[in-house]
């Protein structure tokens, strides 16, 4: 704590005689609550505990440094003070080395807010009296003070446990009921102080509760002027910082001129200060511990010996050294990622040979228990290639059965570095892994090698089974490569052969399921057999179930049953949590990204943007790693459109750059078409019709491309983009509307309601404009009713027009106008006048600012255009939000566009 002013302090009541010369010097700031820093992020879930302090005798804020303990305590103190509660504060330090000094300072802190309390302790020479006598005097005066008082003791960890117990045990246990105490520190309070307090008498807040949740991290970054461009950015920051506020603030303070941020020296210095306080042997053990992602008492006993392991674990608990408990049984632990990395660096720099030997020893412990994921990871870090190859031969098929293809992909990369002969079964497993990891070229190369090797084997059942399994791998790779015209017949042939394993059969059924979906053979898709093995509790088969149910949910979306599809996805996520609850290993995040990505799309279509954004933050980092094409397309679509709603067009464009790069790298024309369609929409929203036309032309080329994807996306996207462009011109080509009506008939026949509603909305508006509202009434009526029944309201509001609401008002027949405006969430009669009046209330400068906001410009760009500072623009934005009664830039821009204020 920074202490900037020193002052003499004496009791505020008049003593019987002048004994000021006997009083020690006190720092005024020791008994003054510290000021809150600027820019503190509100955290209601923690701040609300202030209301419980008056009901609890004891509260403990306990966490490692940098978790915001003191900040939260000052907020509690402010809230109590505002409610008329007396609050005393004492900040302790290492110089408070006796019980008498602690009680003297404690009396001074209470005397500052209650002048009638603490006088006797302050008037005498505290060193001449026992702690129990001083505490008795203090309690006697507190009893005569009927008003409730809360005493905050900050940094209690600076005092030796013996001194702390001697000073406070008697007071804490015997204090009047209206006296409440809050302890803030970095280690456990001595048991002698907290014993005899029931659970309902204590409030405990630890590091797990103080950690920033992803939403709080996002809000903190935004408050600091940073806008994570996609969920992956936020998730990577959250994963590194693990909710540690000191690391998050360091991230904000570190320049990002090179595109990557390095934490400042202050964090490393904090870690070094912790290590310096330990003896050499303990410090060495702790540095080795940083090499492990997780550890248990049994593992520590193997690595360090029984006595050293127990002492180390006790030290971690007692000193709150960034220890995380991973399970409810307190049997597995980990260190904070940044602390772990700091220790790892120290360990390798001090003695790399010993560090690698330690890693290998830990890897063997995991291998003995067939915990192959951890064994392989540690084995790779140890650098023992011979041991790693031996384990790979033993565990590759097990990892495949467990659905752990990400580990197998890492192994494959190591295998490339150390090429050697491998058995046919092992090579089959490697091919499966690379195919599931979307390394299609590598997977097909391995499959071709396998075919050649199998032909050299003696004819028999084993060779036949291997042959069909290799064909199953090829069918899966072709399907994931979006070549279903080739994948579907091969998958059917493999499945009907009867020679494939249960694992391969599950994959083949999923390929056939996806083929039925693309052909809109809904009945045949639902008639497929269920996933084999999932009912037996095999976590590895969850991968097959995840793909299957994600396909079912996607099919529901296409058929307009959004709620039903989301229910399937929610059930899948719950099933994953239940299935993996008994094990520290979580389901592969690449797999759970499937249901979360689709669920985010469902929330977006229903206009539930907050829920969609939260899910995308979780799954976007993994979408590209192993999701099939539809999941990638829909997740990026939702993310890009959310960014557009927020007025963050530049970031939306960068997302589309990323999507197009992915489409080109994987040779997915259908994904490239989705990216171009979203570009058309963005360009139209930004009033860039020429760029939109260029993208539309590229869509027409992709639509004419011969590709075995067996789906109408490319043709549909090309037509939709032309219709969007037609909204921006006075007249459209008559044949365009004819083509749209033909496509609508196909969609209706195939029961693809999602596309029918999206295409029908823009086609109906154009029909109303070109051929009259009477002609458009049947189509618009069916579309609006479909949107109402399914809740897909975003399909209406996402029309790429500067005045989407006005389009429905102008081109809908009167009976449908009210339904359209209700679905869009707008009261035309009420808000039309109020909105225009609010815009007219803006000053000339504010109108200029909101116009530039509608053009998608940032505060810095607007400041440059208007030759003012960014702070001035922020001030204008606050006034604009207040006058327009909106919450964000996107809403202000939409209001401007609706009422055509230029």
Secondary structure, 3 states (H helix, E strand, C coil): CCCCCCCCCCCCCCCCCCCHHHCCCCCHHHHCCCCCCCCCCCCHHHHCCHHHHCCCCEEEEECCCCCCHHHHHHHHHHHHHHCCCEEEEEECCCCCCCHHHHHHHHHHHHHHHCCCCCHHHHHCCHHHCCHHHHHHHHHHHHHCCCCCEEEEEECHHHCCHHHHHHHHHHHHHHCCCCEEEEEEECCCCCHHHHCCCCHHHEEEECHHHHCCCHHHHHHHHHHCCCCCCCHHHHHHHHHHHCCCHHHHHHHHHCCCCCCCCCCCHHHHHHHHHHHHCCCHHHHHHHHHHCCCCCECHHHHHHHHCHHHHHHHHHHHHHCCCCEEECCCCCCCEEECHHHHHHHHHHHHHHCHHHHHHHHHHHHHHHHHCCCHHHHHHHHHHHCCHHHHHHHHHHHHHHHHHCCCHHHHHHHHHHHHHCCCCCCHHHHHHHHHHHHHCCCHHHHHHHHHHHHHHHHCCCCCHHHHHHHHHHHHHHHHHHHHCCCHHHHHHHHHHHHHHCCCCHHHHHHHHHHHHHHHHHCCCHHHHHCCCCCCCHHHCCHHHHHHHHHHHHHHHHHHHHCCCHHHHHHHHHHHHHHHHHHCCCCCCCCCHHHHHHHHHHHHHHHHHCCCHHHHHHHHHHHHHHHHHHCCHHHHHHHHHHHHHHHHHCCCHHHHHHHHHHHHHHHHHHCCHHHHHHHHHHHHHHHHHCCCHHHHHHHHHHHHHHHCCCCCCCCCHHHHHHHHHHHHHHCCCCCCCHHHHHHHHHHHHHHHHHCCHHHHHHHHHHHHHHHHHHHCHHHHHHHHHHHHHHHHHHCCCHHHHCCCCCCHHHHHHHHCCHHHHHHHHHHCCCCHHHHHHHHHHHHHCCCHHHHHHHHHHHCCCCHHHHHHHHCCCHHHHHHHHHHHHHHHCCCCHHHHHHHHHHHCCC
